Amino acid sequence: MRIAKRVLLFIAVNILVVLTLSITLNILGVGSYLTAYGIDYKALIYFCLIWGMGGSFISLAMSKMMAKWFMGVKVISPDTSDSTLRWLVDTVYRISRDAGMNKMPEVGIYMSREVNAFATGATKNRALVAVSAGLLETMDRDEIEGVLGHEISHIVNGDMVTMALLQGVINAIVMFLARIITFAITSRRDENTSPWARILIINIFEIILSFFGMIVLAWFSRIREFSADEGGARLAGKDKMIAALRKLQRTVSRAEMTNAQSFKAFKISSKPSSIMNLFSTHPPLEKRIRHLEEMF
């Protein structure tokens, strides 16, 4: 049922984007303007959708492999003799079963002092939950359970697929608008603009427009984080989820005092107000804690 919903959502969003762009262009008369100059704007829409969506979902398909390669994630065997790692695997499996998962995710660890965990994978049945060595050293078992509940909620909610879908739509819109703007500028000023100049201008506009796309993507990611916090509270317990966030809050506060870069890289902040929060993929920890306290 979840797979069917994802496919339907994917198709619906693609149709909606195509229809919206087509209707908007026809209302503004852009269609006839482009056709007069030999540009098939409908073909351009499909071109951008194919490349925008394709790139996003290829990245999603490779996400688990890339995590293992670039972050050095080592998959933990369920039969490991290390008691801590065995507890970690058993806990992930238990929470996953409680969440209704039939196939258990891979469980991994990577050697880093940062306090972090993440879930990735193209589908719910091909997921990976990874934690840092720093998280195991910093948090107690109750707090770690809260973190694991949060990450497994991301998997069950299909957040990786949803984010990839949104990223694909944003990619397509950025590609489309960059080419339309470039065509409008170069056609009005100089019909003999070289192809290389057009490519350069397109790339510049793609970079500029991508910043606005990042704001939209980060905003949606923050919404999904609140949802994953709620899931973590239900799967592991409200007190464990809040305890994990409070421990992370204290850790981040100390890191910010020492200007640590690891937390900046993951865009986690303990400060509720900052212009950079527009680009933050995670809400301020204070808001996340308050959200759980008010909801439960």
Secondary structure, DSSP 8 states (H G I E B T S, - for coil): -HHHHHHHHHHHHHHHHHHHHHHHHHHHTHHHHHHHTT--HHHHHHHHHHHHHHHHHHHHHTHHHHHHHHS--EE--TT-S-HHHHHHHHHHHHHHHHTT-SS--EEEEE--SS--EEEE-SSGGG-EEEEEHHHHHHS-HHHHHHHHHHHHHHHHTTHHHHHHHHHHHHHHHHHHHHHHHHHHHHHHH-TT--HHHHHHHHHHHHHHHHHHHHHHHHHHHHHHHHHHHHHHHHHH-HHHHHHHHHHHHHHHHHHHHTT-HHHHHTT--S-S--GGGGG-SS--HHHHHHHHHHH-
